Amino acid sequence: MAKCVRNVCFLLRGREAGREPLCASRPSNDESERAARRALQQVRSLQRQYEQLLPVLHTALASACVSEARLAQVGTNLGELEELLEGAATASAGGTVREVVACIASEGADAWRPRRMLLSDAGFSLQSNSGNQGYFAERGTELMPWSEVSRVLLCDPSTSSASKTTNGRPSYNLYEAELELARPPGRLRLQFGAAGPAQVLQQLWQASQGPRAASGGRPVPLPGSEPLLEEMRAKSGSPPCPTRSVFSANLPAGFTVAKVRQLLAGNGPNNPILRLHARAGVQNMEERDWEPLGRGQMKCLHFVLPLKPQPMAPEKTRVTVVYFLCPEQDRVVLQKVTRALDIPYANSFRVYHEHTFTEDAEDKQVVLDLALGIGWIDRCFVKQIIESSTRRETVESGQDLVEALTESLVAC
């Protein structure tokens, strides 16, 4: 059975499994959609039968020394096949599937129920394996187009408001999205165990509205940036926690405080900030130009950062950074707050850097002082590990910033 399911998965991907791939002869979209829906019903029936058979299978295969892992693989393959068929049903309707994710959902004023959400460029659907309860579950893989969604609001558990209850139901540190719909059930609330699905949902909706429509003509906020921006505005750019100097260096000859400010305040690839992150090997960089904040300027970045091997750490993480250039005249102060979205304890802390550039009165040399602060906003059992690695990375970033500034000075 496992081999059969695995071969079907290969075929649906267009990969050879002992014969010509399915993509060699293409049926019409209507035929594909009908076939995918029929197959989806049968696969879900297989899943239910598999779950009912598990106790008997354990007994029947015990003497054959079949491992738990091999039995579990059958269930995994069935789940993968279900996802592929859901995607095929959606793709034939004109959308590209972006994510299939488990969540809990409340339609209108209904109770919360476990659901499986499919997100695509064309819209979204909600399915249930436990019956057809609710508006969306009754429609199976039928997409609700993004044009029927009038607003998407996200609630981040790292903000103070996220700890409140919703209609008497605590959020339990889950990421919540609320959708206002143009047709019944009128409102849809969703909760996810991670930030990624909620942000993908919001980005797909925003893309369907146009790049600036969701923010009243202003650029759409980058993922994870809104709590940082609120804090930056409330504190006028100053870090909310104590900082301590961890790195100091003299800039090469040719620098003045005014020149440092000019380089940092620019937009485009010659900005030392972009050069700094490029040296770290970041991927998928999204940048916002400097914009006014109080008497200073603010700049947001979002990217994927490859990580060095560490215990419990993923290979890479999405990172959001907000910079604030202070309106000092006799020196340059560049504040920075960083939030990594996919690492362990990501919602427990934020990292603050304060870059201060001053000019020595005697030799006119510009000196960089880099201070570090970690703002703890929730409990964490590995504080010492995080503080140690953050300090080490801060020293490395200070050295890289000096080199990035030098490269920008030479290039301008």
N, C-alpha and C positions, 0 to 999 in steps of 0.2 A: 504493500500500500504506500509506504514512504517513497519507494522508487517511482511508483506511478505518479504520485502528486508532484515529486521533484521534476519529472520529465515534462509534465504539463506546465509547470512554472517556467522551465527553459523555453518551451514552445511559445508561451505568451510573450516572452521577452524577445522572440525572434532568434533565439540561439538554437543550434542544432542539438538534437538529442537522438541521434541515430537516423534522422531523416531530414527532409527539407524544412526550413523554418516557416512558421505560419505567415510571415510577412511577404513570402514569395508570391502569394495570390491574395489580393486584397478584395474582400467583399465590400458592399456599400456600407455607409455609416448606419443606416437603419438596420441592416442585417446584423452588423456587429453589435449594436446596442441591444437588439432583441436576444441575440445569442449570449451576450454577457449577463443580461438579467436572468435568463433561464439558468445559466451555469452558476450564477451567484446563489440562487435559491437552493440548487442541489448541493453546492459546497457547504452552505450553512446547515443543511440537513445532515451532511456527512460529519460536520463538526459536532452536532448534537449526538449522533450515533457513536462517534469516537469517545465522547465524554461518558456516555452510558456504558460503553464497552470496557473502559479502562480497568475497573476492578476485575473483570473476567480475564482480560489480557494479562494482568499482573500474575494471576494464578496459572493461566495456561502456559505462559512463557517462562515461568520460574525455573523449570527443569532445564530449559534451553540456555540458561544464563544470559538472557537478553537484558541489557542494562536499562536503567531508568532513562538514561540520556537518549537511547534509540527510540524508546516509546514517546518521549517528549518531543523528539524531532518530527514525528508524524503530525502532532498538533501544531508545531511551528510551521511546517510546510503547508498545512491547511490554512493557517492564518495568513501566510504569505500569498497563497493562491487567492484568498478572499480579497486581499488588498489589491492584487493585480486585476481582478475582475471588476472591483469597484472603480479602479482607475480606467479600465477599458470602457466601462459604461459611460463614464464622464467624458473621456477623450473623444468617444464617438459623437458626443453631443456638442463638441466644439471647444472644450476646455482642456487645459494642460494641468494635470494633477500636481500640486505642490507639496501636499502633506496629508497623511492619514493618521489621526491621533485619537487616543482615548480621552474622554472628558466626562464631566457630569453637567447636565443641562436642566434648566427650568424654563419652560415655554409659557409665556404670559404669567399667570398666577399659579401655575401648576407646581407640583412637588418636583424636587430634584431627582433625576434619574441618570444612571450610567448610559453613556452614548459613545458612538464612534463617529468622529467628524472627518469629512473629506473636504479639503480646501483646494480649489482650482482657480485658474484665471477667470473662468466664467461665472463662478459662484460657489456655493457650498451645499452640503447635504449632511443630515444627521441620521444615523441608522441605529437600530437596537436589535440585539440578539435575543432579547427576552420578551418579544411580543411587539405589537404595533400600537403602543401607547403614545399619544400625542400627535400633533399636526405633522411633524417631520417624519417620524417613524412610519406613519401610514403611507408616506410617499417614497420610502426606500431610498434609492439612489438618485431620485429626481432632484435636480439642482434648484436652489433658490438663487436667482441672479443677483449680482451685487447692486444692480440698479434698484432692487427692492429694499436695500438697506439704506436708511437715511442717516444713520450716525453709528459710530463705533467708539465706545469708551473703554479704556483699560484701567484696571486697578492693580497696582504693584504692591505685594506684601511687605516690601521694604519701607513703604511710606506709612505714616502714622494712621491714616484712614483705613489701611488694609486690615488692621487688627479688629475692626468693628464687625458686628454681626450683620448679616443680610436677612431681613425678615425673620429674625430669631435664629438664623442658622450661621454659626461661626465659619469664617473662611478657612481656618486651619492652615494659614500660610500658603494658600493657593493663589495662582494668578487668575484674575477674573476679567472677563470681557462681557460687556453689555451691548447688545445690538438693538437699535430701534428699527422696526420693520414697517414697510408701507402697506402690508396686508397681514391678515391673521397669522400668528397669534399676537402681533403688534410689538411684542418685546421678547427677546431671547437672552437669557443669562447663561454664561458658560464658565466653568472653572477647570484649570489645567494644573498639572503638577510642576510645570516648568514655564519659563518666560517665552521660549521660542514659538510655540504654536499661536499664542495670543498675538505676538508681534507679527507673525506671518499673516494672520487673519487681517490685522489692521493695515498692513502694507498692501495686501491684495485689494482691499476695499479702497484705499487711498489711490492706488494705481488706476482703478476703474473710474475714479472721480476726476482724474487729472492730477498732475504733480503738485498743484498748489491749492486745489479746491477745498481740501479738508482743513486748511488752516487759514481760510479767509484771504487767500492771495499771498500769504507768506510761505516760505519753504516749510515742508512737512518736518516735524521734529524727528530726529534720528532715534532709533530704538534704544530704550533705556535712558534717554537724556533728560526726560521731563523732571524726575525728582532732583537731578543734579542742577538743572536750570532754576528750579524753584529755590533750592538752597543757596545757589549763587546770588540770586536776586535778593533773598532775605538777608544775606550776610555781606552784600556789596562786594563780593569776590573774596572776602577773607575766609580762611579755613575755620571751621567750627571747633577744631581741636588744637591742642598745643603742637607746635612743630619744633624740630631740633635739627641743627646743622649737621649734615653727614658728609658733605663734599664741598671743596673749595678749589678754585683754579684760576689762573691768570689767562686772559684771552691774548692771542698773539698781537703783535704790534699792528697798528692800523685801525684798531677798533676805538670808538668813542661811545659814550652812553647814547648819544643821539643816533649813531649808526646802528647800534644794537636794536634800538626801538624801531627804526625804519625797516630793518630786515624782518623783525618779528611781526610787525603790523601789516606786512604785505600779504597778498593772496597769490595763489598759484604755486607751481612746483618748486620755485626757488625759496619759498619760506623755510627757514631752518626747522620749524616744527614738523613739516612734512618730511624733510630730509631725515630728521631724527627717527621718525617712525619707520621710514623706508629702510633704515639701517637695521631695524629689528626684524625685517622680513615680513611685515604685515601684508595681509591679502584683503581684497574687496574693500578698499578704502572708500569711504563716503565722507565728503568734506562740506562744511558750510563756511561761507565767507564771514569775516569779522562783521559784527553788528553791534550797535551801541547798547551798553548796559550801564545805567547811571552815568557817571562821568568817565567810565572806561569803555573797553571793548570786549566782546565775548566771541569765542569761536568753538564750534563743536566738531568732533570727529567720531566716526564709528568704523570699526574694521575687525578682521579676524586675525588673532595673534597666535602663531605657533608657540607652544610652551616647551621648556626644557623638561626632561623626564623627572618627575617628582612623585612621591607616594600620593595616591588617591587623585592625582591631577589628570585631566584629559590631555589629549595631544594638542588641542588648540581650543581657544575660547573667543567668543565675541566680546569686544571691549568698546565702551563708550567713554570718551574723554571730553571734558569742557575746560577751555582755557579762558583766563580773564587777564587782560593787560591793564594794569592799574594806571591811573592818570598822574603819576609822579613826574616831576620835571628834572630833579637833580640826580635821579637814579631810575632804573627800570625794574619793576616788580611784575613778574609773570606768575600768576597763580594757576594751579592745575588740579583738577579732581578727576580720579579715574575709577571706573566701575567695570569689573570683569563679570560677565553675565553667566558663564557656564562652569565656573570652578566650584569646588566644595566651599560651603559657607559664603557663597557669593552675596547673599543678602545680609550678612552679619557685619560687613565693614566696607569702608571706602578709603582710598589712598589719596592723600593731599601732598602736593609739592609746592614749594615757594621758591622761585628763582629770583634772586636779587642781584642786579648788576650795578656796581658802583665804580667810580673812577678815582684812582689814587691821586691825591692832590700833588704829590711830589713828582712821581715818574709818569703821571697821566695814563697809567695802564689800567684797563678795565678788569675788575675782579668779579667772578661769578661765585655766589654762595648759594648752595642748594640745601634747603631744609625739608625734612620729611615729617609727616604726621599721619597716623592711622586713626580714623574715626570709627569706633565700635558702636554699632547700633543694635546688635543682638548678641546672644551668647555664642561662644565658640570654644571648642575644646583643643584647638591647635593654634592658639594665639602666638606662642613662641615661634613655631615654625613659620607662620605667616609673617611675623615681624622680622625674623632673621632673613628670610628670602627677599622680602620687600626692601630691606635696607641694602642688601647686596645688589639688587637690580637697580636701585636708585643711584648708587655710586657709578654703576656702569652707564646709566642713562646720562649722568652728569658729564662723563668723559665723551660720550657720543654727541651731546649737545654742543660742546666746545668744537668738535670736529665739524658738525653740521653748520654751525655759524661760520666757521672758516671757509667751508665750501661755498656757502651763499655769498660771502663777501668777495671771494675770487670770481664768482660767476656774474656778479652784478656790474 
